[in-house]
Amino acid sequence: MVADLRHTLSTVASTLAKTREESVAAEIRRRLEDVQDSPAAGPAGDSAAR
């Protein structure tokens, strides 16, 4: 019974970690798209931001 519970908890933890990774990856992609769509994107915008 304890082994079954450990396996279940391990599976749940794995699933949550994967979901979190996918969520973070989606957020990164969204932010990259926002930056690419920004008029300040590119070499001039990059150096001006510094």
mmCIF file of the N, C-alpha and C atoms, coordinates in Angstrom:
data_MODEL
# 
_entry.id   MODEL 
# 
loop_
_atom_site.group_PDB 
_atom_site.id 
_atom_site.type_symbol 
_atom_site.label_atom_id 
_atom_site.label_alt_id 
_atom_site.label_comp_id 
_atom_site.label_asym_id 
_atom_site.label_entity_id 
_atom_site.label_seq_id 
_atom_site.pdbx_PDB_ins_code 
_atom_site.Cartn_x 
_atom_site.Cartn_y 
_atom_site.Cartn_z 
_atom_site.occupancy 
_atom_site.B_iso_or_equiv 
_atom_site.pdbx_formal_charge 
_atom_site.auth_seq_id 
_atom_site.auth_comp_id 
_atom_site.auth_asym_id 
_atom_site.auth_atom_id 
_atom_site.pdbx_PDB_model_num 
ATOM 1   N N  . MET A 1 1  ? 0.820  -1.196 0.000   1.00 0.00 ? 1  MET A N  1 
ATOM 2   C CA . MET A 1 1  ? 0.000  0.000  0.000   1.00 0.00 ? 1  MET A CA 1 
ATOM 3   C C  . MET A 1 1  ? 0.868  1.268  0.000   1.00 0.00 ? 1  MET A C  1 
ATOM 4   N N  . VAL A 1 2  ? 1.905  1.295  0.819   1.00 0.00 ? 2  VAL A N  1 
ATOM 5   C CA . VAL A 1 2  ? 2.799  2.452  0.850   1.00 0.00 ? 2  VAL A CA 1 
ATOM 6   C C  . VAL A 1 2  ? 3.510  2.611  -0.488  1.00 0.00 ? 2  VAL A C  1 
ATOM 7   N N  . ALA A 1 3  ? 3.914  1.495  -1.066  1.00 0.00 ? 3  ALA A N  1 
ATOM 8   C CA . ALA A 1 3  ? 4.586  1.550  -2.364  1.00 0.00 ? 3  ALA A CA 1 
ATOM 9   C C  . ALA A 1 3  ? 3.642  2.118  -3.434  1.00 0.00 ? 3  ALA A C  1 
ATOM 10  N N  . ASP A 1 4  ? 2.375  1.714  -3.380  1.00 0.00 ? 4  ASP A N  1 
ATOM 11  C CA . ASP A 1 4  ? 1.394  2.238  -4.334  1.00 0.00 ? 4  ASP A CA 1 
ATOM 12  C C  . ASP A 1 4  ? 1.217  3.747  -4.159  1.00 0.00 ? 4  ASP A C  1 
ATOM 13  N N  . LEU A 1 5  ? 1.160  4.184  -2.918  1.00 0.00 ? 5  LEU A N  1 
ATOM 14  C CA . LEU A 1 5  ? 1.002  5.604  -2.635  1.00 0.00 ? 5  LEU A CA 1 
ATOM 15  C C  . LEU A 1 5  ? 2.222  6.386  -3.124  1.00 0.00 ? 5  LEU A C  1 
ATOM 16  N N  . ARG A 1 6  ? 3.404  5.854  -2.863  1.00 0.00 ? 6  ARG A N  1 
ATOM 17  C CA . ARG A 1 6  ? 4.626  6.525  -3.335  1.00 0.00 ? 6  ARG A CA 1 
ATOM 18  C C  . ARG A 1 6  ? 4.624  6.626  -4.853  1.00 0.00 ? 6  ARG A C  1 
ATOM 19  N N  . HIS A 1 7  ? 4.220  5.546  -5.520  1.00 0.00 ? 7  HIS A N  1 
ATOM 20  C CA . HIS A 1 7  ? 4.174  5.558  -6.986  1.00 0.00 ? 7  HIS A CA 1 
ATOM 21  C C  . HIS A 1 7  ? 3.175  6.606  -7.478  1.00 0.00 ? 7  HIS A C  1 
ATOM 22  N N  . THR A 1 8  ? 2.011  6.656  -6.848  1.00 0.00 ? 8  THR A N  1 
ATOM 23  C CA . THR A 1 8  ? 0.987  7.621  -7.242  1.00 0.00 ? 8  THR A CA 1 
ATOM 24  C C  . THR A 1 8  ? 1.483  9.047  -7.028  1.00 0.00 ? 8  THR A C  1 
ATOM 25  N N  . LEU A 1 9  ? 2.086  9.298  -5.884  1.00 0.00 ? 9  LEU A N  1 
ATOM 26  C CA . LEU A 1 9  ? 2.596  10.643 -5.605  1.00 0.00 ? 9  LEU A CA 1 
ATOM 27  C C  . LEU A 1 9  ? 3.723  11.015 -6.571  1.00 0.00 ? 9  LEU A C  1 
ATOM 28  N N  . SER A 1 10 ? 4.563  10.064 -6.891  1.00 0.00 ? 10 SER A N  1 
ATOM 29  C CA . SER A 1 10 ? 5.638  10.303 -7.853  1.00 0.00 ? 10 SER A CA 1 
ATOM 30  C C  . SER A 1 10 ? 5.065  10.653 -9.230  1.00 0.00 ? 10 SER A C  1 
ATOM 31  N N  . THR A 1 11 ? 4.022  9.931  -9.625  1.00 0.00 ? 11 THR A N  1 
ATOM 32  C CA . THR A 1 11 ? 3.379  10.203 -10.912 1.00 0.00 ? 11 THR A CA 1 
ATOM 33  C C  . THR A 1 11 ? 2.739  11.589 -10.919 1.00 0.00 ? 11 THR A C  1 
ATOM 34  N N  . VAL A 1 12 ? 2.069  11.932 -9.835  1.00 0.00 ? 12 VAL A N  1 
ATOM 35  C CA . VAL A 1 12 ? 1.441  13.250 -9.735  1.00 0.00 ? 12 VAL A CA 1 
ATOM 36  C C  . VAL A 1 12 ? 2.514  14.349 -9.784  1.00 0.00 ? 12 VAL A C  1 
ATOM 37  N N  . ALA A 1 13 ? 3.591  14.168 -9.045  1.00 0.00 ? 13 ALA A N  1 
ATOM 38  C CA . ALA A 1 13 ? 4.672  15.161 -9.033  1.00 0.00 ? 13 ALA A CA 1 
ATOM 39  C C  . ALA A 1 13 ? 5.278  15.319 -10.425 1.00 0.00 ? 13 ALA A C  1 
ATOM 40  N N  . SER A 1 14 ? 5.468  14.219 -11.119 1.00 0.00 ? 14 SER A N  1 
ATOM 41  C CA . SER A 1 14 ? 6.008  14.239 -12.475 1.00 0.00 ? 14 SER A CA 1 
ATOM 42  C C  . SER A 1 14 ? 5.083  15.007 -13.413 1.00 0.00 ? 14 SER A C  1 
ATOM 43  N N  . THR A 1 15 ? 3.798  14.715 -13.304 1.00 0.00 ? 15 THR A N  1 
ATOM 44  C CA . THR A 1 15 ? 2.813  15.380 -14.159 1.00 0.00 ? 15 THR A CA 1 
ATOM 45  C C  . THR A 1 15 ? 2.772  16.877 -13.878 1.00 0.00 ? 15 THR A C  1 
ATOM 46  N N  . LEU A 1 16 ? 2.800  17.243 -12.608 1.00 0.00 ? 16 LEU A N  1 
ATOM 47  C CA . LEU A 1 16 ? 2.789  18.665 -12.258 1.00 0.00 ? 16 LEU A CA 1 
ATOM 48  C C  . LEU A 1 16 ? 4.036  19.379 -12.769 1.00 0.00 ? 16 LEU A C  1 
ATOM 49  N N  . ALA A 1 17 ? 5.179  18.738 -12.648 1.00 0.00 ? 17 ALA A N  1 
ATOM 50  C CA . ALA A 1 17 ? 6.424  19.335 -13.128 1.00 0.00 ? 17 ALA A CA 1 
ATOM 51  C C  . ALA A 1 17 ? 6.362  19.541 -14.637 1.00 0.00 ? 17 ALA A C  1 
ATOM 52  N N  . LYS A 1 18 ? 5.852  18.545 -15.348 1.00 0.00 ? 18 LYS A N  1 
ATOM 53  C CA . LYS A 1 18 ? 5.758  18.662 -16.804 1.00 0.00 ? 18 LYS A CA 1 
ATOM 54  C C  . LYS A 1 18 ? 4.794  19.779 -17.177 1.00 0.00 ? 18 LYS A C  1 
ATOM 55  N N  . THR A 1 19 ? 3.653  19.856 -16.490 1.00 0.00 ? 19 THR A N  1 
ATOM 56  C CA . THR A 1 19 ? 2.669  20.905 -16.760 1.00 0.00 ? 19 THR A CA 1 
ATOM 57  C C  . THR A 1 19 ? 3.288  22.274 -16.513 1.00 0.00 ? 19 THR A C  1 
ATOM 58  N N  . ARG A 1 20 ? 4.046  22.382 -15.437 1.00 0.00 ? 20 ARG A N  1 
ATOM 59  C CA . ARG A 1 20 ? 4.699  23.658 -15.112 1.00 0.00 ? 20 ARG A CA 1 
ATOM 60  C C  . ARG A 1 20 ? 5.718  24.028 -16.184 1.00 0.00 ? 20 ARG A C  1 
ATOM 61  N N  . GLU A 1 21 ? 6.506  23.051 -16.634 1.00 0.00 ? 21 GLU A N  1 
ATOM 62  C CA . GLU A 1 21 ? 7.487  23.311 -17.684 1.00 0.00 ? 21 GLU A CA 1 
ATOM 63  C C  . GLU A 1 21 ? 6.805  23.786 -18.956 1.00 0.00 ? 21 GLU A C  1 
ATOM 64  N N  . GLU A 1 22 ? 5.697  23.156 -19.311 1.00 0.00 ? 22 GLU A N  1 
ATOM 65  C CA . GLU A 1 22 ? 4.959  23.556 -20.512 1.00 0.00 ? 22 GLU A CA 1 
ATOM 66  C C  . GLU A 1 22 ? 4.400  24.961 -20.358 1.00 0.00 ? 22 GLU A C  1 
ATOM 67  N N  . SER A 1 23 ? 3.938  25.270 -19.156 1.00 0.00 ? 23 SER A N  1 
ATOM 68  C CA . SER A 1 23 ? 3.388  26.596 -18.889 1.00 0.00 ? 23 SER A CA 1 
ATOM 69  C C  . SER A 1 23 ? 4.484  27.668 -18.997 1.00 0.00 ? 23 SER A C  1 
ATOM 70  N N  . VAL A 1 24 ? 5.637  27.367 -18.436 1.00 0.00 ? 24 VAL A N  1 
ATOM 71  C CA . VAL A 1 24 ? 6.761  28.307 -18.502 1.00 0.00 ? 24 VAL A CA 1 
ATOM 72  C C  . VAL A 1 24 ? 7.217  28.476 -19.950 1.00 0.00 ? 24 VAL A C  1 
ATOM 73  N N  . ALA A 1 25 ? 7.303  27.375 -20.680 1.00 0.00 ? 25 ALA A N  1 
ATOM 74  C CA . ALA A 1 25 ? 7.719  27.444 -22.082 1.00 0.00 ? 25 ALA A CA 1 
ATOM 75  C C  . ALA A 1 25 ? 6.736  28.283 -22.898 1.00 0.00 ? 25 ALA A C  1 
ATOM 76  N N  . ALA A 1 26 ? 5.447  28.114 -22.652 1.00 0.00 ? 26 ALA A N  1 
ATOM 77  C CA . ALA A 1 26 ? 4.435  28.897 -23.363 1.00 0.00 ? 26 ALA A CA 1 
ATOM 78  C C  . ALA A 1 26 ? 4.571  30.384 -23.035 1.00 0.00 ? 26 ALA A C  1 
ATOM 79  N N  . GLU A 1 27 ? 4.837  30.701 -21.785 1.00 0.00 ? 27 GLU A N  1 
ATOM 80  C CA . GLU A 1 27 ? 5.018  32.101 -21.382 1.00 0.00 ? 27 GLU A CA 1 
ATOM 81  C C  . GLU A 1 27 ? 6.253  32.697 -22.047 1.00 0.00 ? 27 GLU A C  1 
ATOM 82  N N  . ILE A 1 28 ? 7.334  31.939 -22.113 1.00 0.00 ? 28 ILE A N  1 
ATOM 83  C CA . ILE A 1 28 ? 8.555  32.416 -22.766 1.00 0.00 ? 28 ILE A CA 1 
ATOM 84  C C  . ILE A 1 28 ? 8.287  32.683 -24.245 1.00 0.00 ? 28 ILE A C  1 
ATOM 85  N N  . ARG A 1 29 ? 7.598  31.733 -24.901 1.00 0.00 ? 29 ARG A N  1 
ATOM 86  C CA . ARG A 1 29 ? 7.269  31.925 -26.324 1.00 0.00 ? 29 ARG A CA 1 
ATOM 87  C C  . ARG A 1 29 ? 6.419  33.177 -26.519 1.00 0.00 ? 29 ARG A C  1 
ATOM 88  N N  . ARG A 1 30 ? 5.428  33.377 -25.632 1.00 0.00 ? 30 ARG A N  1 
ATOM 89  C CA . ARG A 1 30 ? 4.565  34.550 -25.746 1.00 0.00 ? 30 ARG A CA 1 
ATOM 90  C C  . ARG A 1 30 ? 5.370  35.838 -25.589 1.00 0.00 ? 30 ARG A C  1 
ATOM 91  N N  . ARG A 1 31 ? 6.268  35.860 -24.626 1.00 0.00 ? 31 ARG A N  1 
ATOM 92  C CA . ARG A 1 31 ? 7.073  37.073 -24.406 1.00 0.00 ? 31 ARG A CA 1 
ATOM 93  C C  . ARG A 1 31 ? 8.026  37.322 -25.569 1.00 0.00 ? 31 ARG A C  1 
ATOM 94  N N  . LEU A 1 32 ? 8.598  36.243 -26.127 1.00 0.00 ? 32 LEU A N  1 
ATOM 95  C CA . LEU A 1 32 ? 9.470  36.412 -27.287 1.00 0.00 ? 32 LEU A CA 1 
ATOM 96  C C  . LEU A 1 32 ? 8.696  36.981 -28.463 1.00 0.00 ? 32 LEU A C  1 
ATOM 97  N N  . GLU A 1 33 ? 7.469  36.498 -28.666 1.00 0.00 ? 33 GLU A N  1 
ATOM 98  C CA . GLU A 1 33 ? 6.634  37.037 -29.743 1.00 0.00 ? 33 GLU A CA 1 
ATOM 99  C C  . GLU A 1 33 ? 6.342  38.507 -29.495 1.00 0.00 ? 33 GLU A C  1 
ATOM 100 N N  . ASP A 1 34 ? 6.061  38.879 -28.241 1.00 0.00 ? 34 ASP A N  1 
ATOM 101 C CA . ASP A 1 34 ? 5.798  40.279 -27.912 1.00 0.00 ? 34 ASP A CA 1 
ATOM 102 C C  . ASP A 1 34 ? 7.008  41.146 -28.230 1.00 0.00 ? 34 ASP A C  1 
ATOM 103 N N  . VAL A 1 35 ? 8.188  40.649 -27.888 1.00 0.00 ? 35 VAL A N  1 
ATOM 104 C CA . VAL A 1 35 ? 9.411  41.406 -28.142 1.00 0.00 ? 35 VAL A CA 1 
ATOM 105 C C  . VAL A 1 35 ? 9.655  41.527 -29.642 1.00 0.00 ? 35 VAL A C  1 
ATOM 106 N N  . GLN A 1 36 ? 9.436  40.439 -30.371 1.00 0.00 ? 36 GLN A N  1 
ATOM 107 C CA . GLN A 1 36 ? 9.651  40.474 -31.820 1.00 0.00 ? 36 GLN A CA 1 
ATOM 108 C C  . GLN A 1 36 ? 8.667  41.404 -32.509 1.00 0.00 ? 36 GLN A C  1 
ATOM 109 N N  . ASP A 1 37 ? 7.460  41.538 -31.967 1.00 0.00 ? 37 ASP A N  1 
ATOM 110 C CA . ASP A 1 37 ? 6.446  42.416 -32.552 1.00 0.00 ? 37 ASP A CA 1 
ATOM 111 C C  . ASP A 1 37 ? 6.652  43.878 -32.155 1.00 0.00 ? 37 ASP A C  1 
ATOM 112 N N  . SER A 1 38 ? 7.492  44.105 -31.166 1.00 0.00 ? 38 SER A N  1 
ATOM 113 C CA . SER A 1 38 ? 7.724  45.455 -30.661 1.00 0.00 ? 38 SER A CA 1 
ATOM 114 C C  . SER A 1 38 ? 8.524  46.277 -31.669 1.00 0.00 ? 38 SER A C  1 
ATOM 115 N N  . PRO A 1 39 ? 8.181  47.550 -31.869 1.00 0.00 ? 39 PRO A N  1 
ATOM 116 C CA . PRO A 1 39 ? 8.943  48.387 -32.803 1.00 0.00 ? 39 PRO A CA 1 
ATOM 117 C C  . PRO A 1 39 ? 10.383 48.618 -32.348 1.00 0.00 ? 39 PRO A C  1 
ATOM 118 N N  . ALA A 1 40 ? 10.661 48.448 -31.062 1.00 0.00 ? 40 ALA A N  1 
ATOM 119 C CA . ALA A 1 40 ? 12.020 48.656 -30.555 1.00 0.00 ? 40 ALA A CA 1 
ATOM 120 C C  . ALA A 1 40 ? 12.896 47.417 -30.753 1.00 0.00 ? 40 ALA A C  1 
ATOM 121 N N  . ALA A 1 41 ? 12.334 46.344 -31.280 1.00 0.00 ? 41 ALA A N  1 
ATOM 122 C CA . ALA A 1 41 ? 13.120 45.119 -31.478 1.00 0.00 ? 41 ALA A CA 1 
ATOM 123 C C  . ALA A 1 41 ? 14.165 45.355 -32.552 1.00 0.00 ? 41 ALA A C  1 
ATOM 124 N N  . GLY A 1 42 ? 15.255 44.661 -32.433 1.00 0.00 ? 42 GLY A N  1 
ATOM 125 C CA . GLY A 1 42 ? 16.322 44.777 -33.412 1.00 0.00 ? 42 GLY A CA 1 
ATOM 126 C C  . GLY A 1 42 ? 17.528 45.450 -32.803 1.00 0.00 ? 42 GLY A C  1 
ATOM 127 N N  . PRO A 1 43 ? 18.580 45.585 -33.595 1.00 0.00 ? 43 PRO A N  1 
ATOM 128 C CA . PRO A 1 43 ? 19.841 46.143 -33.082 1.00 0.00 ? 43 PRO A CA 1 
ATOM 129 C C  . PRO A 1 43 ? 19.693 47.559 -32.521 1.00 0.00 ? 43 PRO A C  1 
ATOM 130 N N  . ALA A 1 44 ? 18.953 48.417 -33.201 1.00 0.00 ? 44 ALA A N  1 
ATOM 131 C CA . ALA A 1 44 ? 18.818 49.794 -32.717 1.00 0.00 ? 44 ALA A CA 1 
ATOM 132 C C  . ALA A 1 44 ? 18.058 49.818 -31.398 1.00 0.00 ? 44 ALA A C  1 
ATOM 133 N N  . GLY A 1 45 ? 16.967 49.086 -31.336 1.00 0.00 ? 45 GLY A N  1 
ATOM 134 C CA . GLY A 1 45 ? 16.183 49.031 -30.112 1.00 0.00 ? 45 GLY A CA 1 
ATOM 135 C C  . GLY A 1 45 ? 16.951 48.393 -28.981 1.00 0.00 ? 45 GLY A C  1 
ATOM 136 N N  . ASP A 1 46 ? 17.741 47.379 -29.302 1.00 0.00 ? 46 ASP A N  1 
ATOM 137 C CA . ASP A 1 46 ? 18.511 46.670 -28.289 1.00 0.00 ? 46 ASP A CA 1 
ATOM 138 C C  . ASP A 1 46 ? 19.551 47.593 -27.672 1.00 0.00 ? 46 ASP A C  1 
ATOM 139 N N  . SER A 1 47 ? 20.288 48.327 -28.509 1.00 0.00 ? 47 SER A N  1 
ATOM 140 C CA . SER A 1 47 ? 21.327 49.191 -27.971 1.00 0.00 ? 47 SER A CA 1 
ATOM 141 C C  . SER A 1 47 ? 20.717 50.408 -27.274 1.00 0.00 ? 47 SER A C  1 
ATOM 142 N N  . ALA A 1 48 ? 19.563 50.859 -27.741 1.00 0.00 ? 48 ALA A N  1 
ATOM 143 C CA . ALA A 1 48 ? 18.916 52.006 -27.113 1.00 0.00 ? 48 ALA A CA 1 
ATOM 144 C C  . ALA A 1 48 ? 18.395 51.650 -25.728 1.00 0.00 ? 48 ALA A C  1 
ATOM 145 N N  . ALA A 1 49 ? 18.057 50.387 -25.540 1.00 0.00 ? 49 ALA A N  1 
ATOM 146 C CA . ALA A 1 49 ? 17.520 49.966 -24.249 1.00 0.00 ? 49 ALA A CA 1 
ATOM 147 C C  . ALA A 1 49 ? 18.611 49.867 -23.187 1.00 0.00 ? 49 ALA A C  1 
ATOM 148 N N  . ARG A 1 50 ? 19.831 49.823 -23.581 1.00 0.00 ? 50 ARG A N  1 
ATOM 149 C CA . ARG A 1 50 ? 20.932 49.674 -22.608 1.00 0.00 ? 50 ARG A CA 1 
ATOM 150 C C  . ARG A 1 50 ? 21.345 50.960 -22.002 1.00 0.00 ? 50 ARG A C  1 
# 
